[in-house]
Every structure is written in C-alpha cells, then in structure tokens.
Amino acid sequence: MTTTLPLYTATQVRELDRTAIEEAGIPGYTLMSRAGAAAWDALREDWPEARRILVVCGTGNNGGDGYVLARHAMQAHRRVTVLQAGDAGRLGGDALTARDAYLAGGGEIHAGDPARLPDAEVIVDALFGTGLGRPIEGEWLAVVEAVNRAGIPVLAIDIPSGLHADTGVVLGGAVKANRTVTFIGRKQGLYTGQAAEFTGGITFSDLGVPASIYQRVPPPALLVTAPPLGVLAAPR
C-alpha cells in the first residue's frame, strides 16, 4: 500500500512550533520535555542494555533536548556523562531551564578535549538542530569528528548535527547516526541529498501538537512510501 507523509522546511517547522506555543497554548518547555522524553524512549528501544551514555550538548534548544534526555537517563540509573560544547553562557530560555533541571537532579557537566570523548555505549548527538545554515568548524567540527571516530552507536536528536535541514547537504561535517529522532514535522533534509548516509533509522514524534496546527502550514513536499520499485528507486 502506498502512503504519503508530509515533509517540511526548517522555517515551516519553526512556524508549527510557534503556533503550537502561542495559539495552542503548549509551553515551549513542555515541548522540549516531550522531545527529550521521546528521544530517551528511542534510545531505550534501540539499546536497552546500554548503561553508559554520553550526551554531547550544544548551546541552543537542541542542547536543551539533550539535557532532558540526560535527566531521564540519570533517573533510570544509567551512568550519564554530559559534555557541553561551545560557550555555556549562551544557553538561555528553555534550554537553560532544562540544564538547570538536570543539575538540580544531581547531574554533572564535564569539560575536556573535544577530540577525546569519554567511554560510553551510546552517544547522543544534541549539538545542532535545524537552525544550522553554515559550515561547522573549529571546536564544533572536532566534536563531530570525534563522535564519528568513536565507533559507538549514535542517537541524533531532531537531525544529525551538520546536516542541512532543508537540503540534506553536509555543512562542513556531519554526525553519522544510527538512529535519528525528529519532532513536530519531518524535515525534508532528512530524506534528500546526502542524508541517507547520516540519519540511520528515522523515528518521528509530533510531541502532541494538535492536528489543527498542521492545517495552517501546507507541506511543500511529500514522502511517498511504496512497495519496492527495483531500478526505479536506485540512487541517481
């Protein structure tokens, strides 16, 4: 049976997010909490025996999602290591609230050489979300390269860091994930360009956003799922 799934640009997903907050009355931190919980559920499903979890957080809302996941993992008695990449002073809003909740629960944040990651059984990529629009470099690129060298399974939150959310083009470097958990709207860049080499399996959660919100933002593309098409579906 053929089915179609809506795909959205990063700008449209931000509009869905804004509408859910401002018009549907869902607080931004509630959406972030649901995103972190959904990512934690995906991690447990794919790696139920993992006891040592490394979460690499950026300075935006993607990092906030990572802090929520870290708090859930800690409460489940996993050994959690959080690395904060970039200037921690740039954390603000809901992401700062998520970090403070993690710390209040007894969590710790570790600093160190971004090219040398601590031992873990699963790495959570919470560096960059859909707002990335230029090539990553410097410390950020060092973290991405370290994640890819580690040879450890990776769960990417919302999108693998370094992948353009609209085109699927790699922006200087990108995390190679085994599983990507994406939220509110499926980003078209997860299914185009070079994305197939970086996303792993894709899990989607609408985070409880009402169906009426989606009627306000028509998708620019549809993902068609169909029976095997043989050579018609081969890479170009």
Buried (B, 14 or more C-beta within 10 A) or exposed (E): EEEEEBBBBBEBBBBBBEBBBEEEEBEBBBBBBBBBBBBBBBBBEBBEEBBBBBBBBBBBBBBBBBBBBBBBBBEEEBBBBBBBBBEBEEBEEBBBBBBEBBBEEEBEBEEEEBEEBBEBBBBBBBBBBBEBEEEBEEBBBBBBBBBBEBEBBBBBBBBBBBBBBBBBBBBBBBBBBBBBBBBBBBBBBBBBBBBEEBBBEBBBBBBEBBEEBBEEBEBEBEBEEEEEEEEEEEEE
